[in-house]
């Protein structure tokens, strides 16, 4: 984990309430897809945890939804503004278990951390299938970006306004894969758990205090004892989760 002041390169609106921010600074603490950053917002006590969508040697791409005061303030920031950021938090996804064909399942703002995962898997010669779940067509983002990586992409909408009508599980039923990775809301996870055919990894969304394991505020029970979502997660193996 590193802490530093990061400069905003860009901050654009992708879809209703969805923003893409690119920040410039030290990325050396990022070692796996699925890690997150914790951002200090002036005037607010707790930092805001945001999943990392992508990164390179100098840039970090964040995609976030405006759901409260902190993210609303972030959405109004512009190129050249600066942020105090903790970088390299969480354990991230383990790509070594993917097999030859990996299935990536994302729901809403759970989609961004799957982008870097998809990029890494494809660069390692893996076949990747991606399911992106949304409520309606106007909320869709990053469909083309995943396709441009070389993934086979399926989009579902709850209202049937685009792609497959229904939930991500409707797209899963006839797909073959060796392993799965998913990030999104817990109700989606429970539906996936009743549908998946293989082992896999779940990346949990949780309210966090410190973001690095000190406050114990995001602890959860697993089959192997209590774990902290911010430190031991956010990625947990399917076999250790208690539903």
C-alpha positions as CSV (number, residue, x, y, z in Angstrom):
1,X,0.0,0.0,0.0
2,X,1.1,3.5,-0.8
3,X,-0.3,6.9,-0.1
4,X,0.2,10.0,-2.2
5,X,-1.3,13.0,-3.9
6,X,-2.6,12.1,-7.3
7,X,-3.5,14.6,-10.1
8,X,-6.7,14.1,-12.1
9,X,-6.1,13.7,-15.8
10,X,-9.7,13.4,-16.8
11,X,-13.2,12.9,-15.2
12,X,-16.0,12.2,-17.7
13,X,-19.6,11.0,-17.5
14,X,-20.1,7.6,-19.1
15,X,-23.8,7.0,-18.2
16,X,-26.4,8.3,-15.8
17,X,-24.6,8.6,-12.4
18,X,-21.5,6.7,-13.8
19,X,-18.2,8.5,-14.1
20,X,-14.7,7.6,-15.3
21,X,-11.8,9.3,-13.6
22,X,-8.1,8.8,-14.6
23,X,-5.6,9.9,-12.0
24,X,-1.8,10.3,-12.4
25,X,0.8,9.1,-9.9
26,X,2.6,6.1,-8.3
27,X,1.0,2.8,-9.3
28,X,3.7,0.4,-8.0
29,X,1.4,-0.9,-5.2
30,X,-1.1,-2.3,-7.7
31,X,-0.1,-5.9,-8.4
32,X,-3.4,-7.6,-9.3
33,X,-6.7,-6.8,-10.9
34,X,-9.5,-6.4,-8.4
35,X,-7.6,-4.2,-5.9
36,X,-9.0,-0.9,-4.9
37,X,-8.0,2.6,-3.8
38,X,-9.3,4.7,-0.8
39,X,-9.9,8.4,-1.6
40,X,-9.9,11.2,1.0
41,X,-12.6,13.8,0.3
42,X,-12.0,17.2,2.0
43,X,-14.6,17.8,4.7
44,X,-15.7,14.2,5.0
45,X,-14.4,11.9,7.7
46,X,-14.2,8.5,6.0
47,X,-12.3,7.8,2.8
48,X,-14.2,6.4,-0.2
49,X,-13.2,3.0,-1.5
50,X,-13.2,2.7,-5.3
51,X,-12.4,-0.3,-7.4
52,X,-9.5,0.0,-9.9
53,X,-10.7,-0.5,-13.4
54,X,-7.3,-0.4,-15.1
55,X,-3.8,0.8,-14.5
56,X,-0.4,1.2,-16.1
57,X,3.0,2.6,-15.0
58,X,1.6,6.2,-14.5
59,X,-2.2,6.1,-14.5
60,X,-5.1,4.6,-12.6
61,X,-8.5,4.4,-14.2
62,X,-11.5,4.5,-11.7
63,X,-15.1,4.1,-12.6
64,X,-17.6,5.0,-9.9
65,X,-21.3,5.8,-9.3
66,X,-22.5,8.9,-7.6
67,X,-24.4,7.4,-4.6
68,X,-23.6,9.8,-1.8
69,X,-21.9,13.1,-0.9
70,X,-18.4,11.8,-1.4
71,X,-18.9,10.5,-4.9
72,X,-21.0,13.5,-5.8
73,X,-18.0,15.8,-4.9
74,X,-15.7,13.6,-7.0
75,X,-18.0,13.9,-10.0
76,X,-17.6,17.7,-9.9
77,X,-13.8,17.5,-9.9
78,X,-11.8,18.4,-13.0
79,X,-8.5,18.0,-14.8
80,X,-5.7,19.3,-12.7
81,X,-7.4,18.8,-9.3
82,X,-5.7,16.6,-6.8
83,X,-6.7,13.8,-4.5
84,X,-5.1,12.2,-1.4
85,X,-5.3,8.4,-2.3
86,X,-4.3,5.2,-0.6
87,X,-3.4,2.8,-3.4
88,X,-3.0,-1.0,-3.6
89,X,-5.6,-2.1,-1.1
90,X,-7.2,-5.6,-1.1
91,X,-6.1,-9.0,-2.3
92,X,-7.4,-8.9,-5.9
93,X,-8.2,-11.7,-8.2
94,X,-6.0,-14.8,-8.6
95,X,-5.7,-15.4,-12.4
96,X,-3.7,-18.6,-12.0
97,X,-6.9,-20.6,-11.4
98,X,-8.7,-19.5,-14.5
99,X,-8.2,-22.6,-16.7
100,X,-8.4,-22.1,-20.4
101,X,-11.8,-20.5,-20.5
102,X,-12.9,-17.9,-17.9
103,X,-16.3,-16.5,-17.3
104,X,-16.5,-12.9,-15.9
105,X,-19.8,-11.8,-14.5
106,X,-20.4,-8.1,-13.6
107,X,-23.4,-6.3,-12.3
108,X,-23.6,-2.5,-12.6
109,X,-20.7,-0.8,-10.7
110,X,-19.3,-4.2,-10.1
111,X,-18.1,-4.3,-13.7
112,X,-15.0,-2.0,-13.6
113,X,-12.6,-4.3,-11.8
114,X,-13.3,-7.1,-14.3
115,X,-11.8,-5.0,-17.1
116,X,-8.2,-5.2,-15.9
117,X,-8.9,-8.9,-15.1
118,X,-10.1,-9.5,-18.6
119,X,-7.1,-7.7,-20.1
120,X,-4.7,-9.8,-18.1
121,X,-6.4,-13.1,-18.8
122,X,-6.5,-12.4,-22.6
123,X,-2.8,-11.3,-22.6
124,X,-2.0,-14.7,-21.0
125,X,-3.7,-16.5,-23.9
126,X,-7.0,-17.3,-22.1
127,X,-10.4,-17.5,-23.7
128,X,-12.7,-15.0,-21.9
129,X,-16.4,-14.7,-21.9
130,X,-18.0,-11.7,-20.2
131,X,-21.5,-11.1,-18.9
132,X,-22.4,-7.4,-18.2
133,X,-25.7,-6.9,-16.3
134,X,-27.7,-3.7,-16.2
135,X,-31.2,-2.6,-15.3
136,X,-31.8,-0.8,-18.7
137,X,-30.1,0.3,-21.9
138,X,-29.3,3.8,-20.8
139,X,-27.1,2.5,-17.9
140,X,-24.8,0.4,-20.2
141,X,-21.1,1.2,-20.2
142,X,-17.8,-0.5,-21.3
143,X,-19.4,-3.1,-23.6
144,X,-17.2,-2.0,-26.5
145,X,-14.1,-1.8,-24.3
146,X,-14.5,-5.4,-23.3
147,X,-15.1,-6.4,-26.9
148,X,-12.0,-4.5,-28.1
149,X,-9.9,-6.7,-25.7
150,X,-11.0,-9.7,-27.6
151,X,-13.6,-11.1,-25.1
152,X,-17.0,-12.6,-26.1
153,X,-19.4,-10.2,-24.5
154,X,-23.1,-10.8,-23.4
155,X,-25.2,-7.9,-22.1
156,X,-28.3,-8.4,-20.1
157,X,-31.0,-5.8,-19.1
158,X,-33.7,-6.4,-16.5
159,X,-36.3,-4.5,-18.6
160,X,-35.3,-6.2,-21.9
161,X,-34.4,-2.9,-23.6
162,X,-31.0,-4.2,-24.9
163,X,-29.3,-7.6,-25.2
164,X,-30.6,-10.5,-23.3
165,X,-33.8,-10.0,-21.4
166,X,-33.4,-10.7,-17.7
167,X,-30.5,-11.1,-15.3
168,X,-26.9,-12.3,-15.6
169,X,-28.0,-15.8,-14.8
170,X,-30.1,-15.9,-17.9
171,X,-27.0,-15.4,-20.0
172,X,-25.0,-18.0,-18.0
173,X,-27.2,-21.0,-18.6
174,X,-25.8,-22.3,-21.9
175,X,-22.2,-21.2,-21.6
176,X,-19.2,-23.5,-21.1
177,X,-16.3,-22.3,-18.9
178,X,-13.6,-23.7,-16.6
179,X,-13.8,-21.0,-13.9
180,X,-15.7,-17.8,-13.1
181,X,-15.0,-14.4,-11.5
182,X,-17.7,-12.0,-10.4
183,X,-18.2,-8.6,-8.9
184,X,-21.5,-7.0,-8.0
185,X,-24.3,-6.8,-5.5
186,X,-24.9,-9.7,-3.1
187,X,-28.4,-10.6,-4.4
188,X,-26.7,-11.2,-7.8
189,X,-24.1,-13.4,-6.1
190,X,-26.7,-15.6,-4.5
191,X,-28.4,-16.1,-7.9
192,X,-25.0,-16.9,-9.5
193,X,-24.2,-19.4,-6.7
194,X,-27.3,-21.4,-7.7
195,X,-26.3,-21.3,-11.4
196,X,-22.5,-21.7,-11.7
197,X,-21.0,-25.1,-12.7
198,X,-17.4,-24.5,-11.5
199,X,-15.3,-23.0,-8.7
200,X,-14.7,-19.3,-8.8
201,X,-14.1,-16.0,-7.0
202,X,-16.5,-13.4,-5.7
203,X,-15.4,-9.8,-5.2
204,X,-17.6,-8.3,-2.4
205,X,-18.8,-4.7,-2.1
206,X,-18.7,-3.6,1.6
207,X,-18.8,-0.4,3.6
208,X,-15.3,0.2,5.0
209,X,-13.9,2.3,7.7
210,X,-10.1,2.3,7.3
211,X,-9.7,0.2,4.1
212,X,-6.6,-1.7,5.3
213,X,-7.7,-4.0,8.1
214,X,-7.2,-1.9,11.2
215,X,-10.7,-1.1,12.3
216,X,-12.3,-4.5,11.7
217,X,-15.5,-2.8,10.5
218,X,-15.9,-5.0,7.4
219,X,-15.3,-8.4,9.0
220,X,-17.4,-11.3,7.8
221,X,-17.7,-15.0,8.7
222,X,-16.2,-17.6,6.4
223,X,-15.9,-21.4,6.6
224,X,-12.3,-20.7,7.7
225,X,-12.9,-18.0,10.3
226,X,-13.5,-14.3,10.2
227,X,-12.0,-12.3,7.4
228,X,-11.8,-8.6,6.7
229,X,-13.3,-7.7,3.3
230,X,-10.8,-4.8,2.9
231,X,-7.7,-6.7,3.8
232,X,-8.3,-10.5,3.3
233,X,-10.8,-9.6,0.5
234,X,-12.5,-8.1,-1.3
235,X,-12.1,-11.3,-3.3
236,X,-13.1,-14.6,-1.6
237,X,-13.0,-18.1,-3.0
238,X,-16.4,-19.7,-3.7
239,X,-15.5,-22.6,-1.4
240,X,-15.0,-20.4,1.7
241,X,-18.2,-18.3,1.6
242,X,-21.1,-18.8,4.0
243,X,-24.2,-17.6,2.3
